[in-house]
Amino acid sequence: MSRFLLIGPPGAGKGTQAEQLSLAFKIPAISTGDIFRHNVKNETELGKKAKAFMDRGEYVPDSLTNDLVRDRLSQSDVADGFLLDGYPRTAEQVTELDAILAAAETKLDAVILLTADTDEVVRRLLGRAQEQGRADDTEDVIRRRLEVYEEQTAPLIDIYAGRGQVLRIDGLGEVAEVTSRIVEALERQSGTSSR
C-alpha cells in the first residue's frame, strides 16, 4: 500500500512530483484543486456547493473541503493507495483526514516534504509568472505567499514529524533526480521497492 501526502512551498515542484510518483507507484495523485474542478464540472451536489463559494471569490470552507476529500477517498481507484497534494492545509484538516483514514482502517505511510531554498523558489515563481503573463505575481507577493505557507504549514509538519512520518527531500534539481530521491527515501523507510 502507498498512501502519501506531499507538502512543500509554492514553486517546490509538488505538482510535477505528484505526477511522477503517481506513475512510479501506480496510484492516483489527488489535489483538492482537481477535486473541486471535477465536482464542479460534473455538477455533483458537493460541486454545486463549492462553486457557489468559488464564484464569489471565497475560499471553500473546511467542512465542504473535508466532505469532498472524504468522497474522493471513498472511490475504488484509491484502494491500493493515493498521493494527496494540497490537503490537509490546517491542523483541523489533519484531524479530519485522520478520521477519514481511521474509518477506512488505514493510515498515511509517509509525508513527503519537498524543501527548497527561498531565493530559488522566488526565482522559479517569477519565471513562471512571466511565462504565464501573471503581472500580479511580483517578488513581494511571492515572498508573502511563502511566509503564509511557512505560518500555516509548519504546524502540520510538526504534527507529522511527531509521528515519525516526515521524509525531507531536497526539491531542487532535475525532475527525474528529485523523483529518484523521493522513491529512494520511501523505499528506505518501508524496506520495499516500487520498481
Summary of the structure (lengths in Angstrom):
residues: 195
radius of gyration: 16.9
end to end distance: 13.9
largest distance: 47.8
contacts: 572
relative contact order: 0.19
helix: 58%
strand: 13%
